[in-house]
């Protein structure tokens, strides 16, 4: 997760959410009104296919 447009990244725990989605808890220090939360997702399946996707400004933080 990033709160500074991708300059720095921190690891957060992700858990299964409802309706096939996922959930995480952002650190309170990342929740700055007018800012954005971003994500970097990496995954690999048993066959070796992988994905590495960065979305540095994915969710606006409202205040």
MILUMTOR-15201 format. One record per residue: chain; x, z, y of N, C-alpha, C, O in turn. Coordinates in Angstrom, 1 decimal, m for minus. Last residue first. Example, Ala and Ser with C-alpha at 12.3 -4.5 7.8 and 13.67 -1.06 7.14 Angstrom:
// MILUMTOR-15201
{torlum A | nxx 12.8 | nzz 7.1 | nyy m2.2 | caxx 13.7 | cazz 7.1 | cayy m1.1 | cxx 12.9 | czz 7.9 | cyy 0.0 | oxx 13.4 | ozz 8.0 | oyy 1.1}
{torlum A | nxx 13.2 | nzz 7.8 | nyy m5.7 | caxx 12.3 | cazz 7.8 | cayy m4.5 | cxx 13.2 | czz 7.8 | cyy m3.3 | oxx 14.2 | ozz 8.5 | oyy m3.3}
// end
This chain:
// MILUMTOR-15201
{torlum A | nxx m12.4 | nzz 3.7 | nyy 13.4 | caxx m12.3 | cazz 5.1 | cayy 13.9 | cxx m13.5 | czz 5.4 | cyy 14.6 | oxx m13.6 | ozz 6.6 | oyy 15.1}
{torlum A | nxx m11.3 | nzz 1.7 | nyy 10.7 | caxx m12.2 | cazz 1.9 | cayy 11.8 | cxx m12.1 | czz 3.4 | cyy 12.2 | oxx m11.8 | ozz 4.2 | oyy 11.4}
{torlum A | nxx m9.0 | nzz m0.5 | nyy 9.6 | caxx m9.3 | cazz 1.0 | cayy 9.6 | cxx m10.1 | czz 1.2 | cyy 10.9 | oxx m9.6 | ozz 0.9 | oyy 12.0}
{torlum A | nxx m9.4 | nzz m3.4 | nyy 7.6 | caxx m9.3 | cazz m2.8 | cayy 8.9 | cxx m9.7 | czz m1.3 | cyy 8.8 | oxx m10.6 | ozz m0.9 | oyy 8.1}
{torlum A | nxx m7.6 | nzz m4.6 | nyy 4.9 | caxx m8.7 | cazz m3.8 | cayy 5.3 | cxx m8.5 | czz m3.2 | cyy 6.7 | oxx m7.6 | ozz m2.5 | oyy 6.9}
{torlum A | nxx m5.2 | nzz m6.3 | nyy 4.8 | caxx m6.4 | cazz m6.6 | cayy 4.0 | cxx m7.7 | czz m5.9 | cyy 4.5 | oxx m8.8 | ozz m6.4 | oyy 4.5}
{torlum A | nxx m2.5 | nzz m7.2 | nyy 5.6 | caxx m3.6 | cazz m6.8 | cayy 6.5 | cxx m5.0 | czz m7.0 | cyy 5.9 | oxx m5.7 | ozz m7.8 | oyy 6.4}
{torlum A | nxx m0.9 | nzz m8.0 | nyy 3.4 | caxx m0.4 | cazz m6.9 | cayy 4.3 | cxx m1.5 | czz m6.4 | cyy 5.3 | oxx m1.3 | ozz m5.4 | oyy 5.9}
{torlum A | nxx m1.1 | nzz m8.8 | nyy 0.4 | caxx m2.1 | cazz m8.9 | cayy 1.5 | cxx m1.8 | czz m7.8 | cyy 2.5 | oxx m2.4 | ozz m6.7 | oyy 2.4}
{torlum A | nxx 0.7 | nzz m10.4 | nyy m2.2 | caxx 0.7 | cazz m9.4 | cayy m1.1 | cxx m0.3 | czz m9.8 | cyy 0.0 | oxx m0.5 | ozz m10.9 | oyy 0.4}
{torlum A | nxx 1.0 | nzz m10.7 | nyy m5.7 | caxx 0.3 | cazz m11.1 | cayy m4.5 | cxx 0.4 | czz m10.0 | cyy m3.4 | oxx 0.1 | ozz m8.8 | oyy m3.7}
{torlum A | nxx 1.9 | nzz m11.9 | nyy m8.5 | caxx 2.5 | cazz m11.0 | cayy m7.5 | cxx 1.9 | czz m11.5 | cyy m6.2 | oxx 2.3 | ozz m12.5 | oyy m5.7}
{torlum A | nxx 1.2 | nzz m12.2 | nyy m12.0 | caxx 0.8 | cazz m12.5 | cayy m10.6 | cxx 1.5 | czz m11.4 | cyy m9.7 | oxx 1.7 | ozz m10.3 | oyy m10.1}
{torlum A | nxx 2.0 | nzz m13.8 | nyy m15.2 | caxx 2.0 | cazz m12.7 | cayy m14.2 | cxx 1.5 | czz m13.2 | cyy m12.8 | oxx 1.4 | ozz m14.4 | oyy m12.6}
{torlum A | nxx 2.1 | nzz m14.1 | nyy m18.7 | caxx 1.6 | cazz m14.7 | cayy m17.4 | cxx 1.6 | czz m13.5 | cyy m16.4 | oxx 1.2 | ozz m12.4 | oyy m16.8}
{torlum A | nxx 2.7 | nzz m12.9 | nyy m21.1 | caxx 3.8 | cazz m13.1 | cayy m20.2 | cxx 3.4 | czz m13.7 | cyy m18.8 | oxx 4.2 | ozz m13.8 | oyy m17.9}
{torlum A | nxx 0.7 | nzz m12.2 | nyy m22.8 | caxx 1.4 | cazz m13.5 | cayy m23.0 | cxx 2.5 | czz m13.8 | cyy m22.1 | oxx 3.1 | ozz m14.8 | oyy m22.2}
{torlum A | nxx m0.3 | nzz m9.8 | nyy m21.8 | caxx 0.5 | cazz m9.8 | cayy m23.1 | cxx 1.2 | czz m11.1 | cyy m23.4 | oxx 2.3 | ozz m11.1 | oyy m24.0}
{torlum A | nxx 0.2 | nzz m10.1 | nyy m18.2 | caxx m0.6 | cazz m9.9 | cayy m19.4 | cxx 0.3 | czz m10.0 | cyy m20.7 | oxx 1.5 | ozz m10.2 | oyy m20.5}
{torlum A | nxx 1.0 | nzz m8.3 | nyy m15.3 | caxx 1.5 | cazz m9.2 | cayy m16.3 | cxx 0.6 | czz m9.0 | cyy m17.6 | oxx 0.4 | ozz m7.8 | oyy m18.0}
{torlum A | nxx 0.9 | nzz m7.8 | nyy m11.7 | caxx 0.4 | cazz m7.6 | cayy m13.1 | cxx 0.9 | czz m8.6 | cyy m14.0 | oxx 1.3 | ozz m9.7 | oyy m13.6}
{torlum A | nxx 0.8 | nzz m6.5 | nyy m8.5 | caxx 1.6 | cazz m7.2 | cayy m9.5 | cxx 1.0 | czz m6.8 | cyy m10.9 | oxx 0.6 | ozz m5.7 | oyy m11.1}
{torlum A | nxx m0.1 | nzz m6.5 | nyy m5.1 | caxx m0.6 | cazz m6.4 | cayy m6.5 | cxx 0.4 | czz m7.1 | cyy m7.4 | oxx 0.7 | ozz m8.3 | oyy m7.1}
{torlum A | nxx m0.1 | nzz m4.8 | nyy m2.2 | caxx 0.7 | cazz m5.7 | cayy m3.0 | cxx 0.4 | czz m5.4 | cyy m4.4 | oxx 0.5 | ozz m4.3 | oyy m4.9}
{torlum A | nxx m2.1 | nzz m4.4 | nyy 0.7 | caxx m1.9 | cazz m4.2 | cayy m0.7 | cxx m0.9 | czz m5.2 | cyy m1.2 | oxx m0.8 | ozz m6.3 | oyy m0.8}
{torlum A | nxx m2.9 | nzz m2.6 | nyy 3.8 | caxx m2.6 | cazz m3.8 | cayy 3.0 | cxx m2.2 | czz m3.4 | cyy 1.6 | oxx m1.9 | ozz m2.3 | oyy 1.3}
{torlum A | nxx m4.9 | nzz m1.6 | nyy 6.4 | caxx m4.3 | cazz m1.2 | cayy 5.2 | cxx m4.1 | czz m2.5 | cyy 4.4 | oxx m4.9 | ozz m3.4 | oyy 4.4}
{torlum A | nxx m4.6 | nzz m1.5 | nyy 10.0 | caxx m5.0 | cazz m2.2 | cayy 8.8 | cxx m4.3 | czz m1.5 | cyy 7.6 | oxx m3.2 | ozz m1.0 | oyy 7.7}
{torlum A | nxx m5.9 | nzz 0.1 | nyy 13.0 | caxx m4.8 | cazz m0.4 | cayy 12.1 | cxx m5.4 | czz m1.1 | cyy 10.9 | oxx m6.6 | ozz m1.4 | oyy 10.9}
{torlum A | nxx m7.9 | nzz 1.3 | nyy 14.3 | caxx m7.5 | cazz 0.0 | cayy 14.8 | cxx m6.4 | czz m0.6 | cyy 14.0 | oxx m6.0 | ozz m1.8 | oyy 14.3}
{torlum A | nxx m7.0 | nzz 4.5 | nyy 13.4 | caxx m8.0 | cazz 3.6 | cayy 13.9 | cxx m7.4 | czz 2.4 | cyy 14.6 | oxx m6.5 | ozz 2.5 | oyy 15.4}
{torlum A | nxx m5.1 | nzz 5.0 | nyy 10.6 | caxx m5.0 | cazz 5.0 | cayy 12.0 | cxx m6.0 | czz 4.0 | cyy 12.6 | oxx m6.0 | ozz 2.8 | oyy 12.2}
{torlum A | nxx m4.3 | nzz 6.2 | nyy 7.9 | caxx m5.6 | cazz 5.9 | cayy 8.4 | cxx m5.6 | czz 6.0 | cyy 9.9 | oxx m6.1 | ozz 7.0 | oyy 10.5}
{torlum A | nxx m1.9 | nzz 7.1 | nyy 6.9 | caxx m2.1 | cazz 5.6 | cayy 7.0 | cxx m3.4 | czz 5.2 | cyy 7.7 | oxx m3.6 | ozz 4.1 | oyy 8.0}
{torlum A | nxx m2.1 | nzz 9.8 | nyy 6.7 | caxx m1.3 | cazz 9.3 | cayy 7.7 | cxx m1.4 | czz 7.8 | cyy 7.9 | oxx m1.0 | ozz 7.2 | oyy 8.9}
{torlum A | nxx m3.7 | nzz 10.1 | nyy 4.4 | caxx m4.3 | cazz 10.3 | cayy 5.7 | cxx m3.5 | czz 9.7 | cyy 6.8 | oxx m4.0 | ozz 9.2 | oyy 7.8}
{torlum A | nxx m3.2 | nzz 7.6 | nyy 1.9 | caxx m2.7 | cazz 8.8 | cayy 2.6 | cxx m3.3 | czz 8.9 | cyy 4.0 | oxx m3.5 | ozz 7.9 | oyy 4.6}
{torlum A | nxx m6.0 | nzz 6.4 | nyy 0.1 | caxx m4.9 | cazz 6.2 | cayy 1.0 | cxx m4.4 | czz 7.5 | cyy 1.6 | oxx m5.3 | ozz 8.4 | oyy 1.9}
{torlum A | nxx m6.8 | nzz 6.2 | nyy m3.2 | caxx m6.9 | cazz 7.1 | cayy m2.1 | cxx m5.7 | czz 6.8 | cyy m1.2 | oxx m4.6 | ozz 7.0 | oyy m1.6}
{torlum A | nxx m8.6 | nzz 3.6 | nyy m5.0 | caxx m7.4 | cazz 4.4 | cayy m4.6 | cxx m7.7 | czz 5.3 | cyy m3.5 | oxx m8.7 | ozz 5.1 | oyy m2.8}
{torlum A | nxx m10.2 | nzz 1.7 | nyy m7.5 | caxx m10.3 | cazz 2.6 | cayy m6.4 | cxx m8.9 | czz 3.2 | cyy m6.2 | oxx m8.1 | ozz 3.4 | oyy m7.2}
{torlum A | nxx m11.8 | nzz m1.4 | nyy m8.7 | caxx m10.7 | cazz m0.3 | cayy m8.7 | cxx m10.8 | czz 0.5 | cyy m7.5 | oxx m11.3 | ozz 0.1 | oyy m6.4}
{torlum A | nxx m14.6 | nzz m2.8 | nyy m10.5 | caxx m13.6 | cazz m2.7 | cayy m9.4 | cxx m12.6 | czz m1.6 | cyy m9.7 | oxx m12.5 | ozz m1.1 | oyy m10.8}
{torlum A | nxx m16.7 | nzz m2.7 | nyy m12.3 | caxx m15.5 | cazz m3.5 | cayy m12.6 | cxx m14.4 | czz m3.5 | cyy m11.6 | oxx m13.4 | ozz m4.3 | oyy m11.7}
{torlum A | nxx m18.5 | nzz m0.9 | nyy m11.3 | caxx m18.9 | cazz m2.3 | cayy m11.4 | cxx m17.6 | czz m3.2 | cyy m11.6 | oxx m17.6 | ozz m4.3 | oyy m11.0}
{torlum A | nxx m16.3 | nzz 1.5 | nyy m9.9 | caxx m17.6 | cazz 1.1 | cayy m10.4 | cxx m17.7 | czz m0.4 | cyy m10.4 | oxx m17.0 | ozz m1.1 | oyy m9.7}
{torlum A | nxx m12.8 | nzz 1.7 | nyy m10.9 | caxx m14.0 | cazz 2.1 | cayy m10.1 | cxx m15.3 | czz 1.7 | cyy m10.7 | oxx m15.3 | ozz 1.4 | oyy m11.9}
{torlum A | nxx m9.8 | nzz 2.9 | nyy m12.4 | caxx m11.0 | cazz 2.1 | cayy m12.5 | cxx m12.2 | czz 2.6 | cyy m11.6 | oxx m12.4 | ozz 3.8 | oyy m11.6}
{torlum A | nxx m7.3 | nzz 3.7 | nyy m9.9 | caxx m8.1 | cazz 4.0 | cayy m11.1 | cxx m9.3 | czz 3.1 | cyy m11.2 | oxx m9.7 | ozz 2.5 | oyy m10.1}
{torlum A | nxx m4.0 | nzz 3.9 | nyy m8.7 | caxx m5.2 | cazz 3.1 | cayy m8.7 | cxx m6.0 | czz 3.5 | cyy m10.0 | oxx m5.4 | ozz 3.6 | oyy m11.1}
{torlum A | nxx m1.8 | nzz 5.6 | nyy m6.6 | caxx m2.4 | cazz 5.6 | cayy m7.9 | cxx m3.7 | czz 4.8 | cyy m7.8 | oxx m4.5 | ozz 5.0 | oyy m6.8}
{torlum A | nxx 0.6 | nzz 3.8 | nyy m4.7 | caxx m0.5 | cazz 4.7 | cayy m4.8 | cxx m1.1 | czz 4.6 | cyy m6.1 | oxx m1.0 | ozz 3.5 | oyy m6.8}
{torlum A | nxx 3.8 | nzz 3.4 | nyy m3.1 | caxx 3.0 | cazz 3.2 | cayy m4.3 | cxx 1.8 | czz 4.3 | cyy m4.3 | oxx 2.0 | ozz 5.4 | oyy m3.9}
{torlum A | nxx 4.3 | nzz 1.7 | nyy 0.0 | caxx 4.3 | cazz 2.9 | cayy m0.8 | cxx 3.4 | czz 2.7 | cyy m2.0 | oxx 2.5 | ozz 1.9 | oyy m2.0}
{torlum A | nxx 6.3 | nzz m0.3 | nyy 2.1 | caxx 5.3 | cazz m0.2 | cayy 1.1 | cxx 5.4 | czz 1.1 | cyy 0.4 | oxx 6.5 | ozz 1.6 | oyy 0.1}
{torlum A | nxx 6.9 | nzz m1.6 | nyy 5.4 | caxx 7.2 | cazz m0.7 | cayy 4.3 | cxx 6.0 | czz m0.6 | cyy 3.4 | oxx 4.9 | ozz m0.8 | oyy 3.8}
{torlum A | nxx 5.9 | nzz m4.0 | nyy 6.6 | caxx 7.3 | cazz m3.6 | cayy 6.8 | cxx 7.8 | czz m2.6 | cyy 5.8 | oxx 9.0 | ozz m2.6 | oyy 5.3}
{torlum A | nxx 3.3 | nzz m4.6 | nyy 6.3 | caxx 4.2 | cazz m5.0 | cayy 5.2 | cxx 5.6 | czz m4.7 | cyy 5.5 | oxx 6.5 | ozz m5.0 | oyy 4.6}
{torlum A | nxx 1.8 | nzz m3.5 | nyy 8.3 | caxx 1.9 | cazz m5.0 | cayy 8.2 | cxx 2.8 | czz m5.5 | cyy 7.2 | oxx 3.2 | ozz m6.6 | oyy 7.2}
{torlum A | nxx 1.7 | nzz m0.8 | nyy 7.9 | caxx 2.5 | cazz m1.3 | cayy 9.0 | cxx 2.7 | czz m2.8 | cyy 8.9 | oxx 3.8 | ozz m3.3 | oyy 9.2}
{torlum A | nxx 0.7 | nzz 0.3 | nyy 5.7 | caxx m0.2 | cazz 0.5 | cayy 6.9 | cxx 0.6 | czz 0.0 | cyy 8.1 | oxx 0.1 | ozz 0.2 | oyy 9.3}
{torlum A | nxx 0.4 | nzz m0.6 | nyy 2.3 | caxx 1.2 | cazz m0.6 | cayy 3.5 | cxx 0.2 | czz m0.4 | cyy 4.7 | oxx m1.0 | ozz m0.7 | oyy 4.6}
{torlum A | nxx 0.8 | nzz 0.0 | nyy m1.1 | caxx 0.0 | cazz 0.0 | cayy 0.0 | cxx 0.9 | czz 0.0 | cyy 1.2 | oxx 2.0 | ozz 0.6 | oyy 1.2}
// end
